[in-house]
Amino acid sequence: MREDPLCCCEYRRNDGSPGHLLDLCCDCHDLDKMVDNIITGSPNDSDMYSRVLDQVEDRCRLPMKGGAIRISFDKVLPGLFIPSIFYLSSLHPILLSIFTGCIPVLGYLTARFILRYRPKSKIFVNTSYCVAFVIFYIYEVEFVGFFWNLPMIVSPLENLFLVNVSLWSLFWYWRVKAMAGKQRKLSDSKFTGDYCRICNDHMECRDHHCVWLDVCVFRYNYKQFLAFLVCTSIAALDVACILGSGACPGTNYGLVVLPGLCWPDNHKDRLFLTTGVYAGLIGISLVVLFVAQMIKLFRYKTFILDNRR
């Protein structure tokens, strides 16, 4: 039997039944129950938050010809918040300090909540894509410029080095994903290794699941993951030095120019400085993660050698 066509404000729910955009304002039993339990101090079911999030996301849609399309929070929220954070941070140094201080704490709490109730969410990897795109756009388009309006702030050799390191970073990211995909195909026929509830697969000698890359790090892509950390941290720290020193010229230490302490009067320079600060924080975080992985690897090899003796 042929289904009736949908109007611009109608859609199909998760269960296949027809719905309307005005349903967003009513029939919210799970949401009402959750709010009542929070107010009265009663405990909520373990899957209550997950059901509410799925229900809200299923009802947030845009009217379109042929039926309202679903708005994915995993894609929309990073696209809204990341550029807004960069812009607001460039307005005043106090805002920059607040964001740099609060983002790690809020990010940790948000990550715990999302991974607990929506472990398969793609918001983390989409946030990584969005941050990388914003930094690339500000550096390559606004700071360096195109061929017809090059401001010649960055030397061609310096820009070529950064582009090459960034391409190597993308290459190692592709290798990490490719090796994980290869293992996922093998696990379909043979259930070996540690189980990952996010990937819903078994990975041999699994280390952890990186939500920011949306991939499991395990035995066969561990070296590629370390190479990705090295290239990405170098690229992020290089961008931080270039943008920071371009906005606030500092001291030259051979091939490296460290930015000085200032707050530019020009808003564009403030945006460059803000982007450099965030790129530096990302680079430092990746360096810390790389060192932690190397310490873990060293301890593991020491443990193996001790057992062989």
N, C-alpha and C positions, 0 to 999 in steps of 0.2 A: 504493500500500500504506500502510495506516495505521500510524503509529509507536506503539510501546508507551508508555503513560503513565509519567512519571517519578515516583519516590518523592521524599520531602522532602529527601533527601541526594544526589540525582542531578541532573545537569545536562548540557547540550549544550556540548561544547568549541567552540573557534573553527572547527574543521574539520567540525563537525556530528556527530562521534562522541560516544557517551554516555560520561560520566565520573562519578566518585564523589568525595565530599569527602575520603575517606581517600587519594585519589591525591596529595594535597598532600604526604604524607610519603614518597612513593616516586616512581620513574620520573622523576628530575630529571637527565637526562643533561647538558643544557646548563649547569645550575647547577653540577653537579659538575666539569665540564670548565673552567668559568670560574674556580672557586675553585682548582682545581689549577694553572691557568696563572698565577694571581696569586701563589700560594705559591712556585712554581718560577721565577717571573720570566719566563715565556714570554708572548709577546704574544697577546692575544685578537683574534678577528675583529672587524671594524668593527661588525657587526650582532649580536654576541654579547650585549651588554648589553640591546639592544632585545628580543631573543628571550626572554631570561630574565625581563625585566620583564613582557612580555606573558604569559608562561607562569605567573608567580606571580599576576598579577592575574586571570588566567582561572580559577585554582584557588581563590582566596580567595572563598568564597561563604557565604551564610547559608541554613540549611535552611528551606524554605518548602513549603507545600502546592502540589503541582503541579510541583515542581522547585526546586532551590537557586538563589537569585538571586545575581548577580555583584556583588561589592563594588568599586565604582570608587574607586581610590586618588585620582584627581583630585578627587573630591568629599569623600571621607572624611578624608583627611589635613588639608586646611585646616580642616575643621570640628572636628578634634581639637586641632590645634596652636595655632591662633589664640586661642581662648578660654583655653587653658592658659598661653600666653605672657603674656596680659594678667593673669591671676590670679597667676601666679608672680612677675611683676614687681612686683606690689603688696605682696608680703610683706616685702621688704627693699630699701633703696636700692642695696645692692651687686648684688642680682639685677637690678634695673632697669638699672644701669650695664652689667652683663655682657651683657644681652640687647640693649640699644641699641647696644653696640659690636660684638657678634658677628653680629647679624642681617644687616647689610649685607654682610659678608664671606661668611657662609654662604649668604645668598641669592644672591650673585653666582656662587659656585661651583656651587650647586645648579642655578641657571638655565642655566649653561653645560653641565652634564652632561645635563640634561633636554632642552634644545634640540638637543643633538648627537645623542642616541639616541632621543628621542621628541619630535620637533618639533611634532607635532600635539596634544600634551598640553594639557588644559584646566585644569591645576592652578593656573596663574597667574591666570587670570580668576576662577576659583572662590575663590582667595585674596583677590582684590580684593573680591568680593561678601561674603566672610566678614568681612573687616576692616571694610568699610562697615557691615555689619549690627551687629557688636559695638559699634562706636563709636556708631551710632544708638541702639541699645538702652540703652547706659549713659547716654548724654546724655538721650534723650527719656523713657525709662521710669524709670531710677534717679535721675537728677539733677533733671530738670524735673518728672516725675510726670504722672499723668493728672488729669482734671478733679476726681475725688473725693478726691485726696490731693496737690494741688499744694502744694509747700513754698514757693512764691513766691521762689525763689532767683534766677531769671532773670526779667527784666521781659518783659511780653508783646510789647513792640515789638522787643526784642532777639531774642526767640525767633522772632517773625514774620520778621525779616530773615534769620535763619539758615535757616528753613524755605524761604523764597523762593529764596535762593541755591542751596540743595540741590536744589530742584525744577528750577531752571534748569540745574544740572549734569546732572541726569537727562535733561532735554530735549536738551541738546547731545550727550550720550552716545548717545541714541536716533538723533539726526541723523547722527552719525558712522557708526553701524552701518548705518543706512538707506542712506546714500550708497554705502558699500562694497558692500552687497547689490545695489544697482542696477547698479553697475559690474560685479559678478560675473555678473549675468545677461547684460550686453552682451558680456562676454568669452567667453561660451559660443559665440557665433556669429562673433566676430571677435577673433583673437589679436593684440592690440596692447598695448604697454606692457611694463613690467618684470615678470618672473615672480617670484612669491612661493611658495617651496616649502612654507610652512605653510598658506597659503590654497589652494595648488594652482591659482592663477589669475594672469592678467596684469592689472596695475594701471598706468594711465597716469600717468607722472611720479611713481612710487612713492617715498615718503620712507623709511618703515620699517614694519615690522610690530610693533604694540604688543601684546605677549603679555599684559599686564595688563588690556587691554580686549578681547583676541582680535579684533583688527581691523587691517586694513592702512590706513595713513595715506598718502594719495596726493593727487593734484591737486584732486579734487572734494570732499574732506572735510577738507582741511587747515585751512581757516578754522574749521570747526566743532570740530576737534580743539583748536585754540588757545583757542577760547571755552570748551571743556570744561576745559582746564587752568586758565584764569582763575577760573571759577566754583568748581571743586573746591578749588583752593588757598585761595581766600577762605573757603570753608566750613570747610576743615580748620583753618586758622589761627584762625578765629573760635571753633570748638569748643575748640581748645587754650587760648585765652585765657579762655573762660568756665569750663571745667572746672578749669583750673589756678588761676585766681583764686578759684574757689569753694572749692577745697581749701586753698589757701595765699594768702590775701588779700595783694595787693601794692600797687603804685602806680597811681594813676589819671592817665592822659594824655588828657584830653578824653573822647572816645568809646571809647577803648581802655583796658582795665585789664589790666596785665601782672601775672602771678602772682609771688609772692615765693618765696624759698628756704626750704623747710621740708620736714619729713616728718611728716604728720599721725599722731596716735595712733589715730584711728578707721580701721578697715580700709576702710570705704566711701569715706572721703575719700582714702585712699591709692589706691583703684581709680580715683577721679575724676582724681587727679593723674597716675597712670600712663597713663590714656587720653588725657589732655591732652598728655602728652609725646609719645606715638606719633602723635597727630593733628598736633602741631606738626612732627614729623619728616617726615610725609607732605606737609604743606603746604609746607615748605621745599624738599623734593625736587621738588615740582611747580613751584614758582617757578623753581628752577634749570633745570628742563627747559624751561620757557616761555622763559626768557632765552636758553638755548642755541638754541632754535628760531628766536627772533627774530634772533639774530646770524647764523644760517645763512641766513635769509631775506634779511637785509640784504646779506650777501656775494653771494648769488645775484643779487639785483637790480643790485648794483654791477657784477657780472661781465657781465650782459646789456647794461647801459648802455655799458660800456667797449667791448664788441664792436660795438655799433651805431655808435659813433663811428669 
